[in-house]
Amino acid sequence: MALGKTLRTELDEIRSELSRLREAGADPKAEAASGGLHEQIAELNRLVQDMLESAEDTIAEHPVATVAGALALGIVIGRLTAHH
């Protein structure tokens, strides 16, 4: 899924930025905050992975319902954004 790759890429970029900040010698309070942030990012990554796996399983189990739902959502969004 493209969305999954985008989220993974963003999470990797955040991890890289945190690593650069730690290496730059941020003050102890900032390091403690970034450590907590690192844990939150790891948890977010796990939740995103679980959500993507769940979505893939649901799509595989119910392909017709998934396509019908996507069509219905597209119609609703189209009507909401239509100019009169």
Backbone bond lengths (Angstrom), bond angles and torsions (degrees), N, CA, C in turn:
res aa  C-N    CA-C-N  psi(-1)  N-CA   C-N-CA  omega(-1)  CA-C   N-CA-C  phi
1 M - - - 1.443 - - 1.529 109.44 -
2 A 1.308 117.06 139.10 1.452 121.61 -179.15 1.520 111.60 -67.62
3 L 1.334 116.54 -38.22 1.455 120.27 -179.82 1.521 110.63 -61.94
4 G 1.315 117.01 -41.84 1.461 121.28 179.09 1.511 111.85 -61.66
5 K 1.326 117.02 -41.37 1.455 120.72 178.94 1.520 110.64 -66.52
6 T 1.322 117.46 -38.72 1.453 121.25 179.28 1.526 110.16 -64.53
7 L 1.325 117.53 -45.67 1.460 120.82 179.34 1.518 110.91 -63.63
8 R 1.328 116.39 -41.57 1.472 119.41 178.36 1.519 110.61 -62.50
9 T 1.317 117.02 -41.85 1.460 121.38 179.76 1.526 110.27 -62.33
10 E 1.326 116.89 -45.07 1.465 120.43 179.22 1.526 111.27 -63.50
11 L 1.340 117.06 -41.75 1.460 119.46 178.41 1.522 111.30 -64.02
12 D 1.312 117.07 -39.75 1.466 120.53 177.23 1.526 111.00 -62.88
13 E 1.327 116.82 -39.81 1.462 120.06 178.40 1.528 111.38 -64.95
14 I 1.323 117.26 -39.03 1.471 121.16 178.24 1.529 109.63 -65.17
15 R 1.327 116.57 -42.97 1.469 119.58 177.76 1.527 111.11 -60.33
16 S 1.325 116.42 -42.50 1.465 120.49 179.55 1.519 110.68 -62.46
17 E 1.319 116.16 -43.23 1.473 120.36 179.29 1.529 110.63 -63.15
18 L 1.330 117.36 -41.36 1.468 120.18 177.61 1.523 111.03 -62.45
19 S 1.306 116.71 -40.99 1.464 120.44 178.65 1.526 110.61 -62.89
20 R 1.322 116.94 -43.08 1.477 120.49 178.32 1.525 110.99 -62.11
21 L 1.333 116.75 -40.50 1.467 119.58 179.25 1.521 111.24 -65.01
22 R 1.323 116.72 -40.38 1.469 119.54 178.55 1.526 110.87 -64.43
23 E 1.316 115.89 -43.08 1.470 120.18 -179.54 1.533 111.50 -67.52
24 A 1.320 117.19 -27.81 1.463 121.14 -179.69 1.524 111.59 -74.46
25 G 1.344 116.97 -9.36 1.465 119.48 176.85 1.511 112.79 84.54
26 A 1.291 117.17 46.96 1.460 120.71 177.28 1.524 108.98 -62.57
27 D 1.346 116.44 156.39 1.457 119.94 -178.30 1.536 110.05 -65.91
28 P 1.340 117.87 160.98 1.469 121.65 -174.58 1.527 113.61 -57.46
29 K 1.332 116.83 -38.53 1.466 118.72 179.39 1.522 110.28 -63.74
30 A 1.317 116.04 -41.72 1.465 119.66 179.33 1.521 110.22 -66.68
31 E 1.332 116.77 -38.20 1.464 119.61 178.22 1.518 111.09 -64.06
32 A 1.335 116.93 -41.43 1.464 120.18 178.06 1.523 110.11 -63.07
33 A 1.320 116.03 -42.21 1.462 120.04 179.41 1.521 110.45 -65.36
34 S 1.327 117.55 -41.33 1.461 119.65 -179.32 1.521 110.69 -69.99
35 G 1.341 117.89 -29.81 1.459 120.71 175.75 1.519 110.17 -64.14
36 G 1.341 116.18 -43.81 1.460 120.14 175.94 1.515 110.74 -65.01
37 L 1.314 115.47 -37.86 1.461 120.24 178.40 1.522 110.16 -65.25
38 H 1.328 116.06 -39.59 1.467 120.23 178.57 1.530 110.58 -60.75
39 E 1.340 116.59 -41.94 1.458 120.42 177.87 1.527 110.95 -64.60
40 Q 1.329 116.83 -39.87 1.468 120.59 178.85 1.521 110.72 -65.69
41 I 1.318 116.72 -38.98 1.467 120.46 178.77 1.521 109.86 -66.14
42 A 1.318 117.24 -41.02 1.463 120.61 178.31 1.528 110.24 -62.52
43 E 1.321 117.16 -42.33 1.466 121.05 178.09 1.531 110.45 -65.12
44 L 1.329 116.54 -42.05 1.466 120.69 177.20 1.521 110.34 -60.95
45 N 1.310 116.73 -42.19 1.466 121.14 178.32 1.526 110.73 -60.52
46 R 1.328 117.19 -43.89 1.470 120.61 177.88 1.528 111.31 -62.66
47 L 1.336 116.14 -42.83 1.461 119.52 179.85 1.526 111.68 -64.64
48 V 1.328 117.16 -41.19 1.467 121.05 178.64 1.522 109.90 -63.48
49 Q 1.331 117.18 -43.40 1.457 120.89 178.61 1.525 110.90 -60.80
50 D 1.331 116.51 -44.55 1.468 120.30 178.58 1.524 110.91 -62.60
51 M 1.333 116.50 -42.01 1.455 120.60 -179.76 1.529 110.92 -64.08
52 L 1.328 116.92 -43.05 1.456 120.36 179.79 1.528 111.59 -65.25
53 E 1.324 116.71 -42.10 1.466 120.11 178.05 1.526 110.56 -64.00
54 S 1.321 116.73 -41.46 1.455 120.93 178.51 1.526 110.77 -63.42
55 A 1.338 116.67 -43.12 1.465 120.65 178.91 1.525 110.79 -63.37
56 E 1.318 117.00 -42.72 1.470 120.53 178.78 1.524 110.96 -62.46
57 D 1.327 117.26 -41.66 1.459 120.89 178.61 1.524 110.95 -63.96
58 T 1.327 116.61 -44.29 1.463 120.69 179.97 1.521 111.20 -63.10
59 I 1.327 116.32 -42.83 1.467 120.38 179.05 1.522 110.36 -63.26
60 A 1.321 116.84 -41.96 1.462 120.41 179.89 1.530 111.65 -66.38
61 E 1.328 117.18 -35.90 1.463 121.17 -178.64 1.522 112.44 -77.70
62 H 1.332 117.28 -30.87 1.469 121.75 -174.69 1.528 111.21 -134.18
63 P 1.334 118.43 65.37 1.468 119.36 -175.55 1.536 113.73 -65.63
64 V 1.331 117.96 -37.99 1.468 120.00 -178.77 1.529 110.10 -67.55
65 A 1.322 116.73 -45.04 1.461 120.27 179.15 1.528 110.67 -63.50
66 T 1.325 117.21 -35.79 1.457 121.11 179.27 1.526 111.01 -65.21
67 V 1.334 116.24 -45.28 1.462 119.96 179.37 1.528 110.10 -65.72
68 A 1.340 117.14 -41.95 1.462 120.59 178.76 1.526 110.77 -62.69
69 G 1.316 117.01 -41.40 1.467 120.76 178.22 1.518 111.90 -64.89
70 A 1.330 116.50 -40.81 1.466 120.27 178.52 1.525 110.44 -65.01
71 L 1.328 116.79 -39.99 1.466 120.86 177.64 1.526 110.64 -63.36
72 A 1.319 116.29 -46.95 1.465 120.03 179.24 1.529 111.14 -60.78
73 L 1.321 116.92 -43.03 1.465 120.67 178.58 1.523 110.58 -62.80
74 G 1.329 116.57 -40.98 1.458 120.40 177.90 1.511 112.22 -62.49
75 I 1.325 116.43 -40.19 1.476 120.16 178.19 1.523 110.23 -64.58
76 V 1.323 117.05 -45.49 1.474 120.94 179.82 1.530 110.41 -60.84
77 I 1.328 117.07 -47.32 1.464 120.01 179.52 1.518 110.61 -63.59
78 G 1.327 117.07 -39.75 1.458 120.43 177.76 1.503 112.54 -61.26
79 R 1.324 116.92 -42.07 1.472 120.23 179.27 1.521 112.01 -70.72
80 L 1.325 116.45 -35.28 1.472 119.09 178.90 1.536 111.74 -69.04
81 T 1.304 116.29 -31.14 1.472 119.22 -176.79 1.515 112.99 -99.21
82 A 1.327 117.42 -0.69 1.464 120.35 -178.48 1.528 110.20 -67.90
83 H 1.306 114.84 140.20 1.465 120.77 177.26 1.522 108.32 -91.05
84 H 1.292 116.66 136.35 1.476 120.66 -179.72 1.487 111.04 -88.56
